[in-house]
């Protein structure tokens, strides 16, 4: 009850509230919104122009279609002028020729428009292919810190939903936008040629349309961006709940999960509703402007025809041009929603593409040849958030072939040492060396080839058991894979699977137990004949008997390699050559098991608390 009372008194802003506030902040900052849209559009255009020849051909076809469309009202007016003002007399020959010309123009427009659409569709799909490819390549170059702090569902939403929104808009909008611009220019030119006074009447629509478009674009785009952000957050919640459904059910958190989903879903609804509402104002108001322009043109044309002798065919042409002049503006208005959504999606995609990548290898970086496996830390300091230090002035030397165990309470910095030596992260200060060479001067590919890694969280990929073990050494033969599985004590359970080594597994499916998945990870490390072996809680998911079997195998595996062992079960590291005890980011004790037990310090207390005094003394 007290907890509920506190919750009612202190309300933490929800995800939905934060997204809504972001949207409102975007509405308030209109100039920034417009500049972001312009910059995003220019970036899309630069990628688009990689296929300049095809685009140029499509533009020529579109220009032809637009020219034909502009010419039709002109000939329609000429057709009306073949009739006498009095009686029913008309020039049959001229009228027939004009009608044939109009029919030919319509046929030409159909062919050129179809060809142009096909070319632009092809280019738009190539563009999306490039963006999606660059996005995925960018993910491979991003530091691990990005994936540690960014929702996987949101990243997937950017790669799938946001890129798709760009694709659908480009394929449907590009030719229409080009045709609209050319039609506007051509219609304006012919109207000026026919009668400049009536042209001024039609141009009344231009400032009205500009003011309307600017107002709605400013208001709606922030909501479209919030819509895409909410969609990414929603995908993140869905992904987390699907992957963690066992935990959700185990702790009876279904209602909480539903509330969290409903909250973000409500935010998505609100931002989408506001975005579509603002964008929905466009077409009705555009129709009002179009009808106003048509009415003014008809009135002015009628007055000029009766009072100033303007040809009736010219008035008919102008009435067609007033509609045709407004049609491109209507096309832009009808595409307005998708254009705004595409720009918002593109902005989210480019946000990832602009992220800082892993520090590149220096020009003089070297590749290690025949590494021995010596590792040294010299006064290394590191923090993940630059606020709370994780490692403080850590120094140690590990000889090639030595087995070193890292122990300490959770958060003491054990896994961080592994992250630094493999250069998943770069140290804030100090120097880390492999065989006496600063790892910042070693090519990353060469550096990471020095390590075989078994992490606490086992990662499997979609494929067969054989493929997953071979992941660390693609060129390995089937016999080598089987031998690695035997070394990891995984061969027995693999052969009992429905299809043995050909059994399909994946990272998300539960057709293997956690212990079996960990055995496969150990087999993968055994196959990779690297000089340094890292075992981060490598036996945490197996039973005691299997753990002892694995330890016997690991003794053979570690005999010729430098090994780092991280384990909370202290029984697994008793035989290590050296044990380093970490506390609050510092090495507070170091030595073998016997010497540390004799010192009766922190390590002794950990062993006694975990195993009991009698077992510890043994």
Buried (B, 14 or more C-beta within 10 A) or exposed (E): EEEEEEEEEEEEEBBBEBBBEBBBEBBEBBEEBBEBBEEBBEBBEEBBEEBEEBBEBBBBBBBBBBBBBBBBBBBBBBBBBBBEEEEEEEEEEEBEBBEEBBEEBEEBBEEBBEBBBEBBBBBBEBBBEBBBEBBEEBBEEBBEBBEEEBBEBBBBBBBEBBBBBBBBBBBBBBBBBBBBBBBBBBBBEBBEEBBEEBBEBBBBBBEBBEEBBEBBBBBBBBBBBBBBBBBBBBBBBBBBBEBBEEEBEEEEBEEEBEEBBEBBBBBBBBBBEBBBEBBBBBBEBBEEBBEBBBEBBBEBBEEBBEEEEBBBBBBBBBBBBBBBBBBBBBBBBBBBBBBBBBBBBBBBBBEBBEBEEBEEBEEEBEEBEEBBBBBBBBEBBBBBEEEEBBBBBBEBEBBBBBBBBBBBEEEBBBBBBBBBBBBBBBBBEBBBBBBEBBBBBBBBEBBBBBBBBBBBEBEBEEEBBBBBBBBBBEEBEEEBBBBBBBBBBBBEBBEEBEEBBEBBBEEEEEEBEEBBBBBBBBBBBBBBBBBBBBBBBBBBBBEEEBBBBBBEBBEEBBEEBBBBBBBBEBBBBBBBBBBBBBBBBBBBBBBBBEEBBEEEBBBBEBBBEEBEEEEBEE
